[in-house]
Amino acid sequence: MSEIILPSRDGVCLSRRRFVQGLAAGGSLLGLGVAPTLSRAEQARLRTGPEVIKAAHFDLTYSPTKVNFTGKEKIATAINGSVPAPVLRWKEGETVTLRVNNQLADDTSIHWHGIILPPDQDGVPGISFGGIKPGESFTYRFPITQAGTYWYHSHSGFQEQTGAYGAIVIDPIEPEPFSYDRDYVVMLSDWSDEDPNNIFAKLKKMSHYYNFRERTVGEAMAEIKEQGWGGFRANRNMWDEMRMSDRDISDVTGYTYTFLMNGVTPAEGWMGLFKRGEKVRLRFVNAAAMTFFDVRIPGLKMTVVATDGQNIEPVSVDEFRIGVAETYDVIVEPKADMAYSVFAQAIDRSGYARGTLTPDPSLIAEVPPMDEAPILTHGDMGMDMSMMDHSGHNMAGMDHSKMGGMDHSQHNMGSMDHSQHNMGAMDHSQHNMAGMDHSGHNMAPSRRNKMPMGSGPAGFGSNRPIVHADTEYGPHIDMRADGAQYRLDDPGVGLRGNGRRVLTYADIFNLNPTHDPREPGREIDLHLTGNMARYMWSMNGVKFADAEPLNLKYGERVRINLVNDTMMNHPIHLHGMWSDLETGDPDRIPRKHTITVQPGARISYLVSADAKGSWAYHCHLIYHMAGMFRKVTVS
């Protein structure tokens, strides 16, 4: 494979293959620096991941630590000298005491992501406590009332981007409903040699700074051949007039990121051992700052048994997409004495993290090729495709001022020739269209067909019409999804029709009965909003600095309806309480702490306001968080 040389926007030529795959000499294996004279056995030992701490009382210390992932020595925000931080292994029912020491020059904190605990232990400066000053310590103490796979990270500045994250494994009191012989954490993350403040500044000046996936002449010629000149020009005019790109998948890409698996670059590759016939549990954690990963193990089916720490009805898949801050537990059972590649490609296909499951440290799995870079469709823009005459794939009868449900009133569409808007090349089979027969979708458990999504009762989501507040109009908003649909059975851009069985939210059902079967007493509509060109993010068109808290009444059951008015996936995290995702069965509503909302889509979940106090509620993409954030108060 020849190396592809890309020009840097800073004027320096970089080898994408060398940079993304971490092939620079002297790269670190665990972010701690590994001498080239180590034996194969010693290197294999180091490639198995960070240390595990099994204790109810211990210290965690923040310190600036030198790392080298790319051939350049940089300073990371390490915890106990490690990137990632140590894996914490707790036991359900015990009380943990953790003293966090700050040896950094700045304030710090630790948020225990997905752990149900008192608000003053949640670790969010400005919401639940004042932070940990340089040279000082803070003692966390809280009971463990749950089991499963979770993680922890700094909630101060951009420290999470620079290495302050680690996994949590909580062993249950009762026996688990599935068996396994080996147990590994697989933590995915994204590392950049750039200062995150500089990354953010570049995005504010040029939101597509890190995106080199623009259209080529060859692609244009292929589209003209397929659609004809009129269809091609009309389609391109639409994107151009909206000042949007159908290649805008990730804000920050492999141009600056090196993708890590358990702190190991793709050049070295993480390693997990097994014996043929064993069942291996893999606890996937997405600790990335900005990257969604698509995970598969070629040659092995994965049985998904838990999401966000909660057991679900097992479902067998070839692949799953893991949003930032989500966790998925899978069980695999290798039948052969061979090595298998654990392959996690970034959603925009600009790079990947990888590891090897192997019976022998000398056997390394071949890395599969990445899929083609995905392209956004009109459905990903929240267009209501029911307004279109699909029989002829034309735009007859369509209100062009709304562009099929997407309100582009802020854009000048005057130059568009809608008479040529030929949609012939568009694959509508992947869209969730009004009036569409969903029985043909990938919706294996038949009970999901009791009612369509959006029918109103608990478990099925809201059927309220989409209404945009006055605050969603103005130069700070460049898109509104009037036709946003429930697309829980849609695997998402880049995964549709790839020939593999891909997990979707529609496949997820709680293994146990719904914890709180009450109907919601009220509904709260929140729109995920922004202006991509100006890199401004908000909820309902209001950034966090100008927003009032969301007030919940203690004990109430409330439905939150999220509408994504942007072309980006947003992982939304509510602290302190579970988000009960409505997937179509009131009896088995799954519980999650982080819920991804696809571009131009809507989603609903139920919340039991059972935790008094103030809590953070935000998009978990670190460069979106400053604006797409709310304070939630339960009283």
Secondary structure by P-SEA (a helix, b strand, c coil): cbbbbbbbcccccccaaaaaaccccccccccccccccccaaaaaaaaccccccccccbbbbbbbbbbbcccbbbbcccccccccccbbbbbccbbbbbbbbbcccccccccccccccccccccccccccccccccbbbbbbbbbcccccccccccccccccccccbbbbbbbcccccccccbbbbbbbbccccccaaaaaaaaaacccccccccccaaaaaaaaaaccaaaaaaaaaaaaaaccccccccccccccbbbbcccccccbbbbbbbcccbbbbbbccccccbbbbbbbbccbbbbbccccccccccccccbbbbcccbbbbbbbbbcccbbbbbccccccccccccccccccccbbbbbcccccbbbbcccccccccccccccccccccccccccccccccccccccccccccccccccccccccccccccccccccccccccccccccccccccccccccccccccccccccccccccccccccccccccccccccccccccccccccccccbbbbbbbcccccccccccccccccccccccccccbbbbbbbbccccccccccccccccccccccccbbbbbcbbbbcccccccccccccccccccccccccccccccbbbbbcc
